[in-house]
Amino acid sequence: MESSPAAEAPETSQTQSGQDARPRDYMSCASPAISFQTYALAGIASHVSNNSLLAEKSLEIQFLLEHLRAVDPEGKGWATGLPDYLREPDSRDALLFYCARELGLTVIETLAVALAASIEEDVMIGRVLAYLQSPLGNSRPTLGLIATSFIGLVAAGVSPINLLLNGNALRSGLLTLPADGLPLPERSVSVPLHLCLSLSGHDGSLAGTCIGIGNSPEVALPLSIAEEARNHASGLQSSAYQRVLVLRTGSTAEGKSVAAAIAYSLKRRPLFIETDRISSLDPWLILRHLLPVFSLDLAPGERKVLPPLPFYRGPILVLCGPDGSIETSNGASLNWTLPVPSMEEREELWRMSLGDGDLAFELASQHRHSSGRIAHLGRLAHQRSLLNGRSQPTREDIAKVSWIGEGTGLDALAQPLTDEISDDALVMTPSLRNELNVLLMRCRARDTLVRGLGASATTRYHPGVRALFVGPSGTGKTLAAGWLATKLGIPLYRVDLASVTSKYIGETEKNLAQLLARAERAEVVLLFDEADSLFGKRTEVKEANDRFANAQTNYLLQRIEYFDGIVFLTSNSRARFDSAFSRRLDMVVEFPAPGPEERRALWQSHLGLNHCLAQKELNQLAAGADLCGGNIRNIVLTAAVLAHEKNCPIEYGDVLEGLIGEYRKLGRQMPVELKRV
């Protein structure tokens, strides 16, 4: 009788528990309803009947004898009717027998599982086991008790304890055996609580896992992604070899929604796993008909081997970002990078989220948001509009809430620059403004830029935009980045190099990968100030550190080329960059030092109307002070402090004081003609 009990899979996941629903009077002699738990207790009672405990009239002994009489009323032996019961089990044991068949359990293992799980349902059973196993006082069944009670079910010469130790019940985690150092016969077995609930047809919980998307918001998926999800589900179900699918996305909410769509297509429920401790996972997946979804956060070059699930034969999903590789015991896995919806699909998603067709078209045509990001911004915009007494979100609401990340942690690696830069604040030459306008048009058209072009143009095209701003300090490079972000209606983040760079090998690449992935997810503009510190020239390898530095530069150059967003880099000198970097740039914008006309416009723009400088004085400042916009800003602020103290408009003397201080900072001699004015 060592064969596995045969049973068909239960028709539904909800079954009655093995415990009788009616309160039981343990002092009565009424026969209990027969279940596999009854046979397990009858086997123990049969063992007890062969020793002196039988003479005792305790409540515990009467409880056991009650179960023995239920399955063996004629005294032929407690296991006599067991083969018939295995062929036609009670509906309460449907899940237990289904799991036993899937795991390949022997009868003695199945009895041990039924007995170990029963103490979680019936307090009297734990009391009985503690009574029998005195003086150990353990209310869970020990290996010794199981072996002596069910020894008649194994072949002669076979040790029941060895059978249990090497059986699939312990290997799969359906039974657990604590390593407490006790002799084997005294060590107890138990069924994890979430599996006890599963055997009775209820969902349990396990640390680091979640059935369904939980508190994550549901994301409406475009038709193309929903259809592709169904295709992948069909492929996973029909393939006997490829059963692992890796979902790569920057939006956790969208990834979970896609994983759930695949699970529902497979008539399963998703189980999201965010822990490496997955003991007892196989029986849980089988009993609750779950689809495992491993949620991972991998660094560039990191290789993750999925833990084996030897008893689970269904599909497996992995949810992660764009970096790292996933491997299984069968080799590499299939990857699906969730695409950004087309403009038409984005318009429909925005319309569903906002209810405004005109605004939906505007947002869809100007921004490449993912499905998850659209759903996130739509919810936040509705909340903001309600707080402001409006029933319908506006473009301003979308712009304001776009600074709120989708739990991305972008603020930890970059500094948000929230100031809006108007046209009047940007003073530059006509040629420079024309270049910035071309760059602005390139950013707006990046999604549909190659439509209608030839194969050579569309091949390997990525909608990201990379531009380098080169010029002396203070010429307005950062200001221009803010102006472009304002025009695009996209948040601007300046990369914090102190948070990105690390002295530890590989950490800089990992931090940058996280930064770029989070920026792609949130649809923001990244600004790398003094970018040559990260993207500088590769050096000749003379030491081990040079090799790692070059490897870091190589990774950065490759990753920035495939960045699916907008990134601006600033530097004082183009010569500091590696020659291979120029090919990866879409535009290089030169910011020259301002000439006299631009300097005069800068003085007027900074001074505003609260000054009493004559036109001659402004002209003299523009012609004589060979300074950039950043220097002029510092001078005007110093002059404003002096004027504020005197409670009068800014005078030339105040500006002169600022000029003296600024030239002193620069280590230069102030022109004498400026003092004479």
Secondary structure as GFF3:
##gff-version 3
##sequence-region A 1 677
A	DSSP	alpha_helix	36	48	.	.	.	ID=ss1
A	DSSP	three_ten_helix	52	55	.	.	.	ID=ss2
A	DSSP	alpha_helix	59	71	.	.	.	ID=ss3
A	DSSP	alpha_helix	82	87	.	.	.	ID=ss4
A	DSSP	three_ten_helix	91	93	.	.	.	ID=ss5
A	DSSP	alpha_helix	94	103	.	.	.	ID=ss6
A	DSSP	alpha_helix	107	118	.	.	.	ID=ss7
A	DSSP	alpha_helix	123	132	.	.	.	ID=ss8
A	DSSP	alpha_helix	143	149	.	.	.	ID=ss9
A	DSSP	three_ten_helix	151	153	.	.	.	ID=ss10
A	DSSP	alpha_helix	160	165	.	.	.	ID=ss11
A	DSSP	alpha_helix	168	172	.	.	.	ID=ss12
A	DSSP	three_ten_helix	184	186	.	.	.	ID=ss13
A	DSSP	alpha_helix	193	199	.	.	.	ID=ss14
A	DSSP	beta_strand	209	211	.	.	.	ID=ss15
A	DSSP	alpha_helix	223	238	.	.	.	ID=ss16
A	DSSP	beta_strand	244	248	.	.	.	ID=ss17
A	DSSP	alpha_helix	252	265	.	.	.	ID=ss18
A	DSSP	beta_strand	269	273	.	.	.	ID=ss19
A	DSSP	alpha_helix	281	288	.	.	.	ID=ss20
A	DSSP	beta_strand	290	295	.	.	.	ID=ss21
A	DSSP	beta_strand	303	305	.	.	.	ID=ss22
A	DSSP	beta_strand	316	320	.	.	.	ID=ss23
A	DSSP	beta_strand	325	328	.	.	.	ID=ss24
A	DSSP	beta_strand	331	332	.	.	.	ID=ss25
A	DSSP	beta_strand	334	337	.	.	.	ID=ss26
A	DSSP	alpha_helix	343	354	.	.	.	ID=ss27
A	DSSP	alpha_helix	357	366	.	.	.	ID=ss28
A	DSSP	alpha_helix	371	387	.	.	.	ID=ss29
A	DSSP	alpha_helix	395	401	.	.	.	ID=ss30
A	DSSP	three_ten_helix	410	412	.	.	.	ID=ss31
A	DSSP	beta_strand	414	416	.	.	.	ID=ss32
A	DSSP	alpha_helix	430	444	.	.	.	ID=ss33
A	DSSP	alpha_helix	455	458	.	.	.	ID=ss34
A	DSSP	beta_strand	465	470	.	.	.	ID=ss35
A	DSSP	alpha_helix	477	488	.	.	.	ID=ss36
A	DSSP	beta_strand	492	495	.	.	.	ID=ss37
A	DSSP	alpha_helix	497	500	.	.	.	ID=ss38
A	DSSP	alpha_helix	507	522	.	.	.	ID=ss39
A	DSSP	beta_strand	525	528	.	.	.	ID=ss40
A	DSSP	alpha_helix	532	535	.	.	.	ID=ss41
A	DSSP	alpha_helix	544	561	.	.	.	ID=ss42
A	DSSP	beta_strand	566	571	.	.	.	ID=ss43
A	DSSP	three_ten_helix	574	576	.	.	.	ID=ss44
A	DSSP	alpha_helix	579	583	.	.	.	ID=ss45
A	DSSP	beta_strand	587	590	.	.	.	ID=ss46
A	DSSP	alpha_helix	596	607	.	.	.	ID=ss47
A	DSSP	alpha_helix	615	624	.	.	.	ID=ss48
A	DSSP	alpha_helix	629	646	.	.	.	ID=ss49
A	DSSP	alpha_helix	652	666	.	.	.	ID=ss50
A	DSSP	alpha_helix	672	676	.	.	.	ID=ss51
###
